[in-house]
């Protein structure tokens, strides 16, 4: 009795999320006593798979439908801001523009999650130079950060890594926005880079409350928020860091968080080195 139960338990444990048609338990191969359980499990898996597909299609469809109106709202707000004689309404227009951009970023994150779930997320694998990546992020976001963004000079020349340059900028932007939110004004957020083993590491360091050790993996889950966000009663979708993790893993890297020197959080983007993958940077 024990051996069939152990084999059956192993088959159940091997099922994936979302469930796949190949995860069905072969009922005829089970002992007679376990066949009703196997049939019930297969039925549950099929219902879960159908529910997952409906949810994924819904998120994908809604995200696509929202992109056009959000783009129109942002575009018209920008156009009105450029017209003379609207100084009285300029603050409201800027708020509309900022919120439209925030909604657009949220929609993009939802689309990335939907693409990853359906296996349609595609990334490029190109050379990444640390200095160029950090300078690009700094030039894009320094002004909007109120010049709180600081760029540290690397102590030595760093090797070339491999990743998707555009998606890497998306990850840096998400981490910078997060760091600016949790670092009290006017404390700075710093960008830095170094090498750790066979990885190029890009750092986004803030001077906020930091992340509790027990939460350092959980905050990268979907719709998860750390205690710092809850205690600060801050708004957020809870998917920004989850998207950073899925993009970094799709690039063959990872994202981690540690304590920053002097306090705060040190979010780290790890990318594989070109030489470690046997890729030439030329």
N, C-alpha and C positions, 0 to 999 in steps of 0.2 A: 504493500500500500504506500509506503514512504517514497519509493523511487518514482512511481508515476506522479505523485504529488509534487515532488521536487522538480521533475521535468516540466510539469504543467506550470509551476510557479516561475521557472526560468523563461518559458515562452511568454508568459504575461509580462514579466519584467522587461522583456526585449522590445515591447511595443513602443512606438514613437509618438511624439506630439508635434504636429497633428497626426492622427492615425492615418496609415496608408492601407490600400487594399491588400498589400502583401503581409500586413500584420494579422490577418485573419488566422485563427487557430484551426488547424486541420481536425475537424470533429471526428472523422472516421478513425483517425489514428489514436484517439484517446480511449482509455478504459471506459467501459460502459457506464460506470458510476460518475465519471467526469464529463461525459458528453453533454448532458443538459447544461452544465456550467459553461462549457465551451461555447455552446450555441447562444446562451444568454450574453456571454462576453462579446461574441462576434456581432450580435445585434446592437449591443451598446456601442461598440466601436464604429459601426456603420452610422448610427445616429449622431455620434460625436463628429465623425468626419463630415457629414452633411451639414451639421451646424457650423463647424469651422469654415467650411467653404462659403456658406451664406454670410457669415460675419466678415470674411476676407473680401468677398465681392462687394459687400455693403461699404466697407471702409475705403476700398479702392475707388468705387464709383462716386461716393460722396466727396472724397478728396479731389478727384478730377473735376467734378462739377463746381467745387468751391474756388478753384484756381482762377477762373475767368472773372467772376465778380470781384474777387479780392484784388486782382491786377487792375481792374477798371477803377475801383475805389482809390487805390494808391496813385494811379496815374492822374486822375482828376484832381486829387488833393495837391499833387506836385504842380500841376498846371495852374491851379488857383493861387498857390503860394508865389508863383512867378509874376502874377499880375499886380500892377500898382493899385493903390487905393484900398487895399484889403487888410491894412495893418490891424484893425480891430478884431478881425476873425482869424488872424495868423496863428495864434496859440491853438485854437480849435482845429484848424487845418493840419497843424503839425501833429496834434494828438491823433487825428484820423489817419494820417500817413503812418505814424509809428505803430498804431494798432493794426493797420492793414499789413504792414511788414511782418509784425509778430504773427498774425494769422497765417500769412503766406508761409512763414517758416514752419509753423505747426502743420500745415497741410503737406509740405514737403516731407516732414518727418513721418507723417502717417503713410504717405506713398512709399517711402523707403521701407517701412515695416511691412506693408502689404506686398511689396516686391520681394522682400526677403522670404516671407512666408510662402510665396508661390514659386520661389526659385527663379525669379526674374531679375534679381538685383545683379547688375553687371558693373564691374569696376576695372579700370585700366591698371597696368603694372608698368610704371615708368620710373626713371631715376628721380630721387628726392634729395635735394641739397638742403641741409638744415638752415643755413643762413638765408637762402632765398625764400624758403617757406615761412620763416618767422618774420622776415622783413615785409613780405607780401601781406601777412596777417596784420602786422603793425600799421602799415600804410593804409589799409582798408578801415581799420577800427580805432586808430589813435584819436582822431578828432571826435568821433561819436562817443568815445569813452570819457570825454572831458579831459583828455591828455593825461589820464591816469595810467595808461598802458605804457610800461617800460620795457625796453629791449636790452637784455644783457648780452655782452660780448662774449662769445665762446673762448675758453682758455686756450684751445688748440684747434687746428683744422680737423674737421670731423669727416668720417667716411660717408660715401653715398649710400642711401637706402633705397628701397623699392616700395612703391605705393601709387595711389591715385592722387595726383596733385590737387585736383578740384575737390575731391571728397575729403582730403586732408585739411583743406582750408575750411570746409564745412565743420569738421570736428573741432578745429582750433577756435572758430567763431563761437560755437556752442559752449566750449569750456571758458572762453574769455567772457562771454555774456554772463555765465554762471558765476564766475569769479568776481566780476564787477558788482554783481547783485549782493554777494555776501561779504565783500570788503567794505567796511564803513568809509564813506567819503570823508576826506580826500585821499585815503590810503591807496597806494598804487597796486597794480597787478603786473607781475613781471613775466616775461617770456624768456626761456633759456633752452639750451640744448646740450647734451653730452652723449657719450657712448657708454653703454653698459653691456659687456659681453658682445654678443652678435646682434645687438639692437642699437639703433639710433633712437634716442629718447628726447622728445620735445616736452618741455615743462610749461605749465600754466600755474603760477603760484599766486595765491591771494593771502590776505591778512585777516580773514574772517574767523569764524568759530572753529573751522576745521571739520573733519568727519570722524565720528566715533569708529574705533577699530571694528566693532561688531557690525557696522553698517557699510563697510567699505566695498563689499561685494554686492550687497542688496540694492544700493542706490543705482546700480546700472541695470536693474530689472525694469520691465515695462510698468509704467504708472506707479513706480516706487518713489517715495520722497523720504529724505533723511529727517532726523529729529530737528536739525537746525532749521530746515524749511518750515516744519510744523510749528516749532516754537516761535519763529519769526512771523508766522501767519502770512507767509509769502505765497503769491500765486504761482502757478506753474502747471504744465501739463503732465509732468512725470514721465515724459518719453524722450526728452532731449538727450540725457545720458545713455539711455538704452540705444538710441540711434548711433551715438558715438561708438558704443561697444560693437554693434553689429557691423558698422563700416570698418572699424579697425580690424576686426576679426576677418572680414572679407578681404582685407589687404594683406592678410597673413600676420598681422600684428596684434596688439592688445592695448587696453587702457587700464590704468591703475590709479589709485590715489594713496598718498602718503602724507605725513606731516611736513609742512614747509619749514625751512629754517627760520627760526624766530616766531613760529606760530602760524596758524592758518593751514590751508590745504594745498597740496602739490599734486595736481592732476598731470599724469604722465601718459603720453602717446608713444608706444613702443612700435618701431618699424623694423623689419628684418633688413640687415645690411646686404647690399648687392653682392659683395664678395662671398658672404656666407651662403648665398643661393647660387653661387657660380655664375653670376651675371656681370658682364662688363659694363662700366658706366659710360663708355664712349658712345 
